[in-house]
């Protein structure tokens, strides 16, 4: 079942309580899961020193929502 991005974020933050909300929101906004996304995510993780809960929450949101559909021009 796919959730909205907002729903998936709330679920992920409950499942991974040490995740950084702003990082999860910003990293998943308007994104689709792709090789380029994963490479940028790995670089961001190293640069910002995100904890494992943050990375797990981002992965959860990307797998369980349609993050890209919520972006409007």
mmCIF file of the N, C-alpha and C atoms, coordinates in Angstrom:
data_MODEL
# 
_entry.id   MODEL 
# 
loop_
_atom_site.group_PDB 
_atom_site.id 
_atom_site.type_symbol 
_atom_site.label_atom_id 
_atom_site.label_alt_id 
_atom_site.label_comp_id 
_atom_site.label_asym_id 
_atom_site.label_entity_id 
_atom_site.label_seq_id 
_atom_site.pdbx_PDB_ins_code 
_atom_site.Cartn_x 
_atom_site.Cartn_y 
_atom_site.Cartn_z 
_atom_site.occupancy 
_atom_site.B_iso_or_equiv 
_atom_site.pdbx_formal_charge 
_atom_site.auth_seq_id 
_atom_site.auth_comp_id 
_atom_site.auth_asym_id 
_atom_site.auth_atom_id 
_atom_site.pdbx_PDB_model_num 
ATOM 1   N N  . UNK A 1 1  ? 0.845  -1.186 0.000   1.00 0.00 ? 1  UNK A N  1 
ATOM 2   C CA . UNK A 1 1  ? 0.000  0.000  0.000   1.00 0.00 ? 1  UNK A CA 1 
ATOM 3   C C  . UNK A 1 1  ? 0.881  1.235  0.000   1.00 0.00 ? 1  UNK A C  1 
ATOM 4   N N  . UNK A 1 2  ? 0.586  2.162  -0.896  1.00 0.00 ? 2  UNK A N  1 
ATOM 5   C CA . UNK A 1 2  ? 1.319  3.422  -0.962  1.00 0.00 ? 2  UNK A CA 1 
ATOM 6   C C  . UNK A 1 2  ? 0.601  4.468  -0.123  1.00 0.00 ? 2  UNK A C  1 
ATOM 7   N N  . UNK A 1 3  ? 1.376  5.190  0.654   1.00 0.00 ? 3  UNK A N  1 
ATOM 8   C CA . UNK A 1 3  ? 0.859  6.292  1.462   1.00 0.00 ? 3  UNK A CA 1 
ATOM 9   C C  . UNK A 1 3  ? 1.203  7.601  0.771   1.00 0.00 ? 3  UNK A C  1 
ATOM 10  N N  . UNK A 1 4  ? 0.579  8.674  1.219   1.00 0.00 ? 4  UNK A N  1 
ATOM 11  C CA . UNK A 1 4  ? 1.063  9.978  0.787   1.00 0.00 ? 4  UNK A CA 1 
ATOM 12  C C  . UNK A 1 4  ? 2.419  10.176 1.441   1.00 0.00 ? 4  UNK A C  1 
ATOM 13  N N  . UNK A 1 5  ? 3.193  11.098 0.935   1.00 0.00 ? 5  UNK A N  1 
ATOM 14  C CA . UNK A 1 5  ? 4.506  11.354 1.509   1.00 0.00 ? 5  UNK A CA 1 
ATOM 15  C C  . UNK A 1 5  ? 4.386  11.763 2.968   1.00 0.00 ? 5  UNK A C  1 
ATOM 16  N N  . UNK A 1 6  ? 3.423  12.627 3.267   1.00 0.00 ? 6  UNK A N  1 
ATOM 17  C CA . UNK A 1 6  ? 3.233  13.095 4.649   1.00 0.00 ? 6  UNK A CA 1 
ATOM 18  C C  . UNK A 1 6  ? 2.888  11.944 5.585   1.00 0.00 ? 6  UNK A C  1 
ATOM 19  N N  . UNK A 1 7  ? 2.005  11.048 5.144   1.00 0.00 ? 7  UNK A N  1 
ATOM 20  C CA . UNK A 1 7  ? 1.650  9.885  5.966   1.00 0.00 ? 7  UNK A CA 1 
ATOM 21  C C  . UNK A 1 7  ? 2.864  8.986  6.196   1.00 0.00 ? 7  UNK A C  1 
ATOM 22  N N  . UNK A 1 8  ? 3.621  8.742  5.126   1.00 0.00 ? 8  UNK A N  1 
ATOM 23  C CA . UNK A 1 8  ? 4.798  7.881  5.236   1.00 0.00 ? 8  UNK A CA 1 
ATOM 24  C C  . UNK A 1 8  ? 5.840  8.483  6.168   1.00 0.00 ? 8  UNK A C  1 
ATOM 25  N N  . UNK A 1 9  ? 5.998  9.798  6.131   1.00 0.00 ? 9  UNK A N  1 
ATOM 26  C CA . UNK A 1 9  ? 6.949  10.463 7.028   1.00 0.00 ? 9  UNK A CA 1 
ATOM 27  C C  . UNK A 1 9  ? 6.537  10.267 8.477   1.00 0.00 ? 9  UNK A C  1 
ATOM 28  N N  . UNK A 1 10 ? 5.267  10.464 8.767   1.00 0.00 ? 10 UNK A N  1 
ATOM 29  C CA . UNK A 1 10 ? 4.806  10.307 10.160  1.00 0.00 ? 10 UNK A CA 1 
ATOM 30  C C  . UNK A 1 10 ? 5.000  8.873  10.652  1.00 0.00 ? 10 UNK A C  1 
ATOM 31  N N  . UNK A 1 11 ? 4.703  7.897  9.804   1.00 0.00 ? 11 UNK A N  1 
ATOM 32  C CA . UNK A 1 11 ? 4.895  6.499  10.183  1.00 0.00 ? 11 UNK A CA 1 
ATOM 33  C C  . UNK A 1 11 ? 6.380  6.221  10.409  1.00 0.00 ? 11 UNK A C  1 
ATOM 34  N N  . UNK A 1 12 ? 7.215  6.696  9.497   1.00 0.00 ? 12 UNK A N  1 
ATOM 35  C CA . UNK A 1 12 ? 8.660  6.467  9.611   1.00 0.00 ? 12 UNK A CA 1 
ATOM 36  C C  . UNK A 1 12 ? 9.218  7.091  10.881  1.00 0.00 ? 12 UNK A C  1 
ATOM 37  N N  . UNK A 1 13 ? 8.751  8.283  11.223  1.00 0.00 ? 13 UNK A N  1 
ATOM 38  C CA . UNK A 1 13 ? 9.266  8.948  12.421  1.00 0.00 ? 13 UNK A CA 1 
ATOM 39  C C  . UNK A 1 13 ? 8.828  8.237  13.700  1.00 0.00 ? 13 UNK A C  1 
ATOM 40  N N  . UNK A 1 14 ? 7.691  7.573  13.653  1.00 0.00 ? 14 UNK A N  1 
ATOM 41  C CA . UNK A 1 14 ? 7.271  6.763  14.807  1.00 0.00 ? 14 UNK A CA 1 
ATOM 42  C C  . UNK A 1 14 ? 8.108  5.495  14.897  1.00 0.00 ? 14 UNK A C  1 
ATOM 43  N N  . UNK A 1 15 ? 8.388  4.889  13.736  1.00 0.00 ? 15 UNK A N  1 
ATOM 44  C CA . UNK A 1 15 ? 9.171  3.653  13.712  1.00 0.00 ? 15 UNK A CA 1 
ATOM 45  C C  . UNK A 1 15 ? 10.652 3.893  14.005  1.00 0.00 ? 15 UNK A C  1 
ATOM 46  N N  . UNK A 1 16 ? 11.146 5.070  13.644  1.00 0.00 ? 16 UNK A N  1 
ATOM 47  C CA . UNK A 1 16 ? 12.563 5.413  13.830  1.00 0.00 ? 16 UNK A CA 1 
ATOM 48  C C  . UNK A 1 16 ? 12.646 6.729  14.606  1.00 0.00 ? 16 UNK A C  1 
ATOM 49  N N  . UNK A 1 17 ? 12.441 6.686  15.906  1.00 0.00 ? 17 UNK A N  1 
ATOM 50  C CA . UNK A 1 17 ? 12.294 7.906  16.708  1.00 0.00 ? 17 UNK A CA 1 
ATOM 51  C C  . UNK A 1 17 ? 13.527 8.812  16.764  1.00 0.00 ? 17 UNK A C  1 
ATOM 52  N N  . UNK A 1 18 ? 14.686 8.310  16.422  1.00 0.00 ? 18 UNK A N  1 
ATOM 53  C CA . UNK A 1 18 ? 15.883 9.158  16.439  1.00 0.00 ? 18 UNK A CA 1 
ATOM 54  C C  . UNK A 1 18 ? 16.145 9.823  15.088  1.00 0.00 ? 18 UNK A C  1 
ATOM 55  N N  . UNK A 1 19 ? 15.252 9.601  14.132  1.00 0.00 ? 19 UNK A N  1 
ATOM 56  C CA . UNK A 1 19 ? 15.407 10.200 12.809  1.00 0.00 ? 19 UNK A CA 1 
ATOM 57  C C  . UNK A 1 19 ? 15.208 11.709 12.896  1.00 0.00 ? 19 UNK A C  1 
ATOM 58  N N  . UNK A 1 20 ? 15.914 12.418 12.054  1.00 0.00 ? 20 UNK A N  1 
ATOM 59  C CA . UNK A 1 20 ? 15.792 13.877 11.986  1.00 0.00 ? 20 UNK A CA 1 
ATOM 60  C C  . UNK A 1 20 ? 14.675 14.238 11.005  1.00 0.00 ? 20 UNK A C  1 
ATOM 61  N N  . UNK A 1 21 ? 13.612 14.810 11.529  1.00 0.00 ? 21 UNK A N  1 
ATOM 62  C CA . UNK A 1 21 ? 12.429 15.111 10.721  1.00 0.00 ? 21 UNK A CA 1 
ATOM 63  C C  . UNK A 1 21 ? 12.759 15.956 9.497   1.00 0.00 ? 21 UNK A C  1 
ATOM 64  N N  . UNK A 1 22 ? 13.477 17.035 9.682   1.00 0.00 ? 22 UNK A N  1 
ATOM 65  C CA . UNK A 1 22 ? 13.749 17.947 8.566   1.00 0.00 ? 22 UNK A CA 1 
ATOM 66  C C  . UNK A 1 22 ? 14.547 17.245 7.473   1.00 0.00 ? 22 UNK A C  1 
ATOM 67  N N  . UNK A 1 23 ? 15.495 16.406 7.863   1.00 0.00 ? 23 UNK A N  1 
ATOM 68  C CA . UNK A 1 23 ? 16.277 15.664 6.876   1.00 0.00 ? 23 UNK A CA 1 
ATOM 69  C C  . UNK A 1 23 ? 15.385 14.713 6.085   1.00 0.00 ? 23 UNK A C  1 
ATOM 70  N N  . UNK A 1 24 ? 14.490 14.027 6.773   1.00 0.00 ? 24 UNK A N  1 
ATOM 71  C CA . UNK A 1 24 ? 13.587 13.085 6.098   1.00 0.00 ? 24 UNK A CA 1 
ATOM 72  C C  . UNK A 1 24 ? 12.659 13.842 5.149   1.00 0.00 ? 24 UNK A C  1 
ATOM 73  N N  . UNK A 1 25 ? 12.107 14.948 5.609   1.00 0.00 ? 25 UNK A N  1 
ATOM 74  C CA . UNK A 1 25 ? 11.203 15.727 4.761   1.00 0.00 ? 25 UNK A CA 1 
ATOM 75  C C  . UNK A 1 25 ? 11.923 16.269 3.529   1.00 0.00 ? 25 UNK A C  1 
ATOM 76  N N  . UNK A 1 26 ? 13.084 16.878 3.743   1.00 0.00 ? 26 UNK A N  1 
ATOM 77  C CA . UNK A 1 26 ? 13.801 17.501 2.632   1.00 0.00 ? 26 UNK A CA 1 
ATOM 78  C C  . UNK A 1 26 ? 14.368 16.484 1.653   1.00 0.00 ? 26 UNK A C  1 
ATOM 79  N N  . UNK A 1 27 ? 14.892 15.382 2.156   1.00 0.00 ? 27 UNK A N  1 
ATOM 80  C CA . UNK A 1 27 ? 15.507 14.389 1.270   1.00 0.00 ? 27 UNK A CA 1 
ATOM 81  C C  . UNK A 1 27 ? 14.487 13.695 0.382   1.00 0.00 ? 27 UNK A C  1 
ATOM 82  N N  . UNK A 1 28 ? 13.250 13.593 0.827   1.00 0.00 ? 28 UNK A N  1 
ATOM 83  C CA . UNK A 1 28 ? 12.242 12.858 0.055   1.00 0.00 ? 28 UNK A CA 1 
ATOM 84  C C  . UNK A 1 28 ? 11.335 13.753 -0.777  1.00 0.00 ? 28 UNK A C  1 
ATOM 85  N N  . UNK A 1 29 ? 11.432 15.040 -0.623  1.00 0.00 ? 29 UNK A N  1 
ATOM 86  C CA . UNK A 1 29 ? 10.541 15.960 -1.326  1.00 0.00 ? 29 UNK A CA 1 
ATOM 87  C C  . UNK A 1 29 ? 10.770 15.924 -2.838  1.00 0.00 ? 29 UNK A C  1 
ATOM 88  N N  . UNK A 1 30 ? 9.756  15.493 -3.568  1.00 0.00 ? 30 UNK A N  1 
ATOM 89  C CA . UNK A 1 30 ? 9.800  15.497 -5.023  1.00 0.00 ? 30 UNK A CA 1 
ATOM 90  C C  . UNK A 1 30 ? 10.744 14.481 -5.636  1.00 0.00 ? 30 UNK A C  1 
ATOM 91  N N  . UNK A 1 31 ? 11.176 13.511 -4.877  1.00 0.00 ? 31 UNK A N  1 
ATOM 92  C CA . UNK A 1 31 ? 12.154 12.546 -5.377  1.00 0.00 ? 31 UNK A CA 1 
ATOM 93  C C  . UNK A 1 31 ? 11.487 11.250 -5.816  1.00 0.00 ? 31 UNK A C  1 
ATOM 94  N N  . UNK A 1 32 ? 12.177 10.548 -6.676  1.00 0.00 ? 32 UNK A N  1 
ATOM 95  C CA . UNK A 1 32 ? 11.795 9.178  -6.990  1.00 0.00 ? 32 UNK A CA 1 
ATOM 96  C C  . UNK A 1 32 ? 13.024 8.321  -6.752  1.00 0.00 ? 32 UNK A C  1 
ATOM 97  N N  . UNK A 1 33 ? 12.800 7.086  -6.371  1.00 0.00 ? 33 UNK A N  1 
ATOM 98  C CA . UNK A 1 33 ? 13.911 6.200  -6.051  1.00 0.00 ? 33 UNK A CA 1 
ATOM 99  C C  . UNK A 1 33 ? 14.644 5.841  -7.336  1.00 0.00 ? 33 UNK A C  1 
ATOM 100 N N  . UNK A 1 34 ? 15.896 6.245  -7.434  1.00 0.00 ? 34 UNK A N  1 
ATOM 101 C CA . UNK A 1 34 ? 16.710 5.982  -8.620  1.00 0.00 ? 34 UNK A CA 1 
ATOM 102 C C  . UNK A 1 34 ? 18.168 5.871  -8.183  1.00 0.00 ? 34 UNK A C  1 
ATOM 103 N N  . UNK A 1 35 ? 19.015 5.483  -9.092  1.00 0.00 ? 35 UNK A N  1 
ATOM 104 C CA . UNK A 1 35 ? 20.437 5.388  -8.794  1.00 0.00 ? 35 UNK A CA 1 
ATOM 105 C C  . UNK A 1 35 ? 20.994 6.762  -8.424  1.00 0.00 ? 35 UNK A C  1 
ATOM 106 N N  . UNK A 1 36 ? 20.593 7.788  -9.160  1.00 0.00 ? 36 UNK A N  1 
ATOM 107 C CA . UNK A 1 36 ? 21.076 9.142  -8.868  1.00 0.00 ? 36 UNK A CA 1 
ATOM 108 C C  . UNK A 1 36 ? 20.617 9.593  -7.480  1.00 0.00 ? 36 UNK A C  1 
ATOM 109 N N  . UNK A 1 37 ? 19.367 9.292  -7.135  1.00 0.00 ? 37 UNK A N  1 
ATOM 110 C CA . UNK A 1 37 ? 18.864 9.648  -5.806  1.00 0.00 ? 37 UNK A CA 1 
ATOM 111 C C  . UNK A 1 37 ? 19.689 8.959  -4.728  1.00 0.00 ? 37 UNK A C  1 
ATOM 112 N N  . UNK A 1 38 ? 19.950 7.659  -4.901  1.00 0.00 ? 38 UNK A N  1 
ATOM 113 C CA . UNK A 1 38 ? 20.697 6.908  -3.892  1.00 0.00 ? 38 UNK A CA 1 
ATOM 114 C C  . UNK A 1 38 ? 22.135 7.408  -3.757  1.00 0.00 ? 38 UNK A C  1 
ATOM 115 N N  . UNK A 1 39 ? 22.750 7.797  -4.863  1.00 0.00 ? 39 UNK A N  1 
ATOM 116 C CA . UNK A 1 39 ? 24.116 8.324  -4.802  1.00 0.00 ? 39 UNK A CA 1 
ATOM 117 C C  . UNK A 1 39 ? 24.136 9.663  -4.067  1.00 0.00 ? 39 UNK A C  1 
ATOM 118 N N  . UNK A 1 40 ? 23.188 10.526 -4.364  1.00 0.00 ? 40 UNK A N  1 
ATOM 119 C CA . UNK A 1 40 ? 23.105 11.807 -3.672  1.00 0.00 ? 40 UNK A CA 1 
ATOM 120 C C  . UNK A 1 40 ? 22.787 11.604 -2.194  1.00 0.00 ? 40 UNK A C  1 
ATOM 121 N N  . UNK A 1 41 ? 21.945 10.637 -1.895  1.00 0.00 ? 41 UNK A N  1 
ATOM 122 C CA . UNK A 1 41 ? 21.580 10.345 -0.519  1.00 0.00 ? 41 UNK A CA 1 
ATOM 123 C C  . UNK A 1 41 ? 22.806 9.895  0.278   1.00 0.00 ? 41 UNK A C  1 
ATOM 124 N N  . UNK A 1 42 ? 23.605 9.039  -0.322  1.00 0.00 ? 42 UNK A N  1 
ATOM 125 C CA . UNK A 1 42 ? 24.824 8.580  0.354   1.00 0.00 ? 42 UNK A CA 1 
ATOM 126 C C  . UNK A 1 42 ? 25.772 9.750  0.613   1.00 0.00 ? 42 UNK A C  1 
ATOM 127 N N  . UNK A 1 43 ? 25.886 10.653 -0.348  1.00 0.00 ? 43 UNK A N  1 
ATOM 128 C CA . UNK A 1 43 ? 26.752 11.822 -0.170  1.00 0.00 ? 43 UNK A CA 1 
ATOM 129 C C  . UNK A 1 43 ? 26.196 12.737 0.918   1.00 0.00 ? 43 UNK A C  1 
ATOM 130 N N  . UNK A 1 44 ? 24.884 12.958 0.911   1.00 0.00 ? 44 UNK A N  1 
ATOM 131 C CA . UNK A 1 44 ? 24.262 13.799 1.940   1.00 0.00 ? 44 UNK A CA 1 
ATOM 132 C C  . UNK A 1 44 ? 24.443 13.189 3.325   1.00 0.00 ? 44 UNK A C  1 
ATOM 133 N N  . UNK A 1 45 ? 24.292 11.883 3.417   1.00 0.00 ? 45 UNK A N  1 
ATOM 134 C CA . UNK A 1 45 ? 24.446 11.192 4.700   1.00 0.00 ? 45 UNK A CA 1 
ATOM 135 C C  . UNK A 1 45 ? 25.843 11.437 5.262   1.00 0.00 ? 45 UNK A C  1 
ATOM 136 N N  . UNK A 1 46 ? 26.847 11.306 4.427   1.00 0.00 ? 46 UNK A N  1 
ATOM 137 C CA . UNK A 1 46 ? 28.223 11.516 4.874   1.00 0.00 ? 46 UNK A CA 1 
ATOM 138 C C  . UNK A 1 46 ? 28.474 12.979 5.223   1.00 0.00 ? 46 UNK A C  1 
ATOM 139 N N  . UNK A 1 47 ? 27.959 13.869 4.410   1.00 0.00 ? 47 UNK A N  1 
ATOM 140 C CA . UNK A 1 47 ? 28.188 15.303 4.614   1.00 0.00 ? 47 UNK A CA 1 
ATOM 141 C C  . UNK A 1 47 ? 27.522 15.821 5.883   1.00 0.00 ? 47 UNK A C  1 
ATOM 142 N N  . UNK A 1 48 ? 26.272 15.418 6.098   1.00 0.00 ? 48 UNK A N  1 
ATOM 143 C CA . UNK A 1 48 ? 25.497 15.928 7.231   1.00 0.00 ? 48 UNK A CA 1 
ATOM 144 C C  . UNK A 1 48 ? 25.561 15.033 8.466   1.00 0.00 ? 48 UNK A C  1 
ATOM 145 N N  . UNK A 1 49 ? 26.267 13.899 8.347   1.00 0.00 ? 49 UNK A N  1 
ATOM 146 C CA . UNK A 1 49 ? 26.417 12.967 9.463   1.00 0.00 ? 49 UNK A CA 1 
ATOM 147 C C  . UNK A 1 49 ? 25.061 12.507 10.020  1.00 0.00 ? 49 UNK A C  1 
ATOM 148 N N  . UNK A 1 50 ? 24.173 12.118 9.096   1.00 0.00 ? 50 UNK A N  1 
ATOM 149 C CA . UNK A 1 50 ? 22.864 11.625 9.504   1.00 0.00 ? 50 UNK A CA 1 
ATOM 150 C C  . UNK A 1 50 ? 23.016 10.304 10.240  1.00 0.00 ? 50 UNK A C  1 
ATOM 151 N N  . UNK A 1 51 ? 22.185 10.108 11.253  1.00 0.00 ? 51 UNK A N  1 
ATOM 152 C CA . UNK A 1 51 ? 22.238 8.862  12.019  1.00 0.00 ? 51 UNK A CA 1 
ATOM 153 C C  . UNK A 1 51 ? 21.492 7.744  11.264  1.00 0.00 ? 51 UNK A C  1 
ATOM 154 N N  . UNK A 1 52 ? 21.697 6.498  11.687  1.00 0.00 ? 52 UNK A N  1 
ATOM 155 C CA . UNK A 1 52 ? 21.054 5.373  10.991  1.00 0.00 ? 52 UNK A CA 1 
ATOM 156 C C  . UNK A 1 52 ? 19.525 5.469  10.963  1.00 0.00 ? 52 UNK A C  1 
ATOM 157 N N  . UNK A 1 53 ? 18.907 5.988  12.014  1.00 0.00 ? 53 UNK A N  1 
ATOM 158 C CA . UNK A 1 53 ? 17.440 6.117  12.017  1.00 0.00 ? 53 UNK A CA 1 
ATOM 159 C C  . UNK A 1 53 ? 16.978 7.056  10.905  1.00 0.00 ? 53 UNK A C  1 
ATOM 160 N N  . UNK A 1 54 ? 17.721 8.121  10.671  1.00 0.00 ? 54 UNK A N  1 
ATOM 161 C CA . UNK A 1 54 ? 17.357 9.059  9.606   1.00 0.00 ? 54 UNK A CA 1 
ATOM 162 C C  . UNK A 1 54 ? 17.422 8.366  8.253   1.00 0.00 ? 54 UNK A C  1 
ATOM 163 N N  . UNK A 1 55 ? 18.466 7.603  8.025   1.00 0.00 ? 55 UNK A N  1 
ATOM 164 C CA . UNK A 1 55 ? 18.599 6.894  6.750   1.00 0.00 ? 55 UNK A CA 1 
ATOM 165 C C  . UNK A 1 55 ? 17.508 5.844  6.576   1.00 0.00 ? 55 UNK A C  1 
ATOM 166 N N  . UNK A 1 56 ? 17.191 5.131  7.642   1.00 0.00 ? 56 UNK A N  1 
ATOM 167 C CA . UNK A 1 56 ? 16.121 4.130  7.573   1.00 0.00 ? 56 UNK A CA 1 
ATOM 168 C C  . UNK A 1 56 ? 14.767 4.791  7.320   1.00 0.00 ? 56 UNK A C  1 
ATOM 169 N N  . UNK A 1 57 ? 14.529 5.933  7.937   1.00 0.00 ? 57 UNK A N  1 
ATOM 170 C CA . UNK A 1 57 ? 13.265 6.649  7.732   1.00 0.00 ? 57 UNK A CA 1 
ATOM 171 C C  . UNK A 1 57 ? 13.145 7.139  6.294   1.00 0.00 ? 57 UNK A C  1 
ATOM 172 N N  . UNK A 1 58 ? 14.225 7.659  5.742   1.00 0.00 ? 58 UNK A N  1 
ATOM 173 C CA . UNK A 1 58 ? 14.211 8.111  4.346   1.00 0.00 ? 58 UNK A CA 1 
ATOM 174 C C  . UNK A 1 58 ? 13.914 6.929  3.427   1.00 0.00 ? 58 UNK A C  1 
ATOM 175 N N  . UNK A 1 59 ? 14.549 5.818  3.666   1.00 0.00 ? 59 UNK A N  1 
ATOM 176 C CA . UNK A 1 59 ? 14.292 4.625  2.862   1.00 0.00 ? 59 UNK A CA 1 
ATOM 177 C C  . UNK A 1 59 ? 12.850 4.176  2.957   1.00 0.00 ? 59 UNK A C  1 
ATOM 178 N N  . UNK A 1 60 ? 12.292 4.225  4.163   1.00 0.00 ? 60 UNK A N  1 
ATOM 179 C CA . UNK A 1 60 ? 10.896 3.833  4.354   1.00 0.00 ? 60 UNK A CA 1 
ATOM 180 C C  . UNK A 1 60 ? 9.970  4.734  3.524   1.00 0.00 ? 60 UNK A C  1 
ATOM 181 N N  . UNK A 1 61 ? 10.198 6.032  3.600   1.00 0.00 ? 61 UNK A N  1 
ATOM 182 C CA . UNK A 1 61 ? 9.345  6.977  2.869   1.00 0.00 ? 61 UNK A CA 1 
ATOM 183 C C  . UNK A 1 61 ? 9.455  6.730  1.366   1.00 0.00 ? 61 UNK A C  1 
ATOM 184 N N  . UNK A 1 62 ? 10.663 6.502  0.884   1.00 0.00 ? 62 UNK A N  1 
ATOM 185 C CA . UNK A 1 62 ? 10.839 6.286  -0.550  1.00 0.00 ? 62 UNK A CA 1 
ATOM 186 C C  . UNK A 1 62 ? 10.179 4.992  -1.027  1.00 0.00 ? 62 UNK A C  1 
ATOM 187 N N  . UNK A 1 63 ? 10.193 3.969  -0.197  1.00 0.00 ? 63 UNK A N  1 
ATOM 188 C CA . UNK A 1 63 ? 9.581  2.686  -0.588  1.00 0.00 ? 63 UNK A CA 1 
ATOM 189 C C  . UNK A 1 63 ? 8.062  2.689  -0.461  1.00 0.00 ? 63 UNK A C  1 
ATOM 190 N N  . UNK A 1 64 ? 7.530  3.490  0.453   1.00 0.00 ? 64 UNK A N  1 
ATOM 191 C CA . UNK A 1 64 ? 6.116  3.374  0.801   1.00 0.00 ? 64 UNK A CA 1 
ATOM 192 C C  . UNK A 1 64 ? 5.257  4.579  0.452   1.00 0.00 ? 64 UNK A C  1 
ATOM 193 N N  . UNK A 1 65 ? 5.798  5.490  -0.335  1.00 0.00 ? 65 UNK A N  1 
ATOM 194 C CA . UNK A 1 65 ? 4.988  6.639  -0.739  1.00 0.00 ? 65 UNK A CA 1 
ATOM 195 C C  . UNK A 1 65 ? 5.275  6.992  -2.188  1.00 0.00 ? 65 UNK A C  1 
ATOM 196 N N  . UNK A 1 66 ? 4.462  7.863  -2.689  1.00 0.00 ? 66 UNK A N  1 
ATOM 197 C CA . UNK A 1 66 ? 4.683  8.432  -4.010  1.00 0.00 ? 66 UNK A CA 1 
ATOM 198 C C  . UNK A 1 66 ? 5.146  9.865  -3.802  1.00 0.00 ? 66 UNK A C  1 
ATOM 199 N N  . UNK A 1 67 ? 6.366  10.022 -3.318  1.00 0.00 ? 67 UNK A N  1 
ATOM 200 C CA . UNK A 1 67 ? 6.890  11.334 -2.953  1.00 0.00 ? 67 UNK A CA 1 
ATOM 201 C C  . UNK A 1 67 ? 6.880  12.303 -4.123  1.00 0.00 ? 67 UNK A C  1 
ATOM 202 N N  . UNK A 1 68 ? 7.158  11.809 -5.314  1.00 0.00 ? 68 UNK A N  1 
ATOM 203 C CA . UNK A 1 68 ? 7.254  12.666 -6.491  1.00 0.00 ? 68 UNK A CA 1 
ATOM 204 C C  . UNK A 1 68 ? 5.914  13.302 -6.858  1.00 0.00 ? 68 UNK A C  1 
ATOM 205 N N  . UNK A 1 69 ? 4.814  12.620 -6.639  1.00 0.00 ? 69 UNK A N  1 
ATOM 206 C CA . UNK A 1 69 ? 3.512  13.114 -7.087  1.00 0.00 ? 69 UNK A CA 1 
ATOM 207 C C  . UNK A 1 69 ? 3.052  14.370 -6.350  1.00 0.00 ? 69 UNK A C  1 
ATOM 208 N N  . UNK A 1 70 ? 3.647  14.684 -5.218  1.00 0.00 ? 70 UNK A N  1 
ATOM 209 C CA . UNK A 1 70 ? 3.162  15.800 -4.411  1.00 0.00 ? 70 UNK A CA 1 
ATOM 210 C C  . UNK A 1 70 ? 3.802  17.130 -4.747  1.00 0.00 ? 70 UNK A C  1 
ATOM 211 N N  . UNK A 1 71 ? 4.710  17.154 -5.685  1.00 0.00 ? 71 UNK A N  1 
ATOM 212 C CA . UNK A 1 71 ? 5.376  18.399 -6.057  1.00 0.00 ? 71 UNK A CA 1 
ATOM 213 C C  . UNK A 1 71 ? 4.508  19.129 -7.082  1.00 0.00 ? 71 UNK A C  1 
ATOM 214 N N  . UNK A 1 72 ? 4.277  20.403 -6.838  1.00 0.00 ? 72 UNK A N  1 
ATOM 215 C CA . UNK A 1 72 ? 3.509  21.208 -7.788  1.00 0.00 ? 72 UNK A CA 1 
ATOM 216 C C  . UNK A 1 72 ? 4.379  22.312 -8.342  1.00 0.00 ? 72 UNK A C  1 
ATOM 217 N N  . UNK A 1 73 ? 4.113  22.691 -9.561  1.00 0.00 ? 73 UNK A N  1 
ATOM 218 C CA . UNK A 1 73 ? 4.929  23.729 -10.214 1.00 0.00 ? 73 UNK A CA 1 
ATOM 219 C C  . UNK A 1 73 ? 4.404  25.099 -9.915  1.00 0.00 ? 73 UNK A C  1 
# 
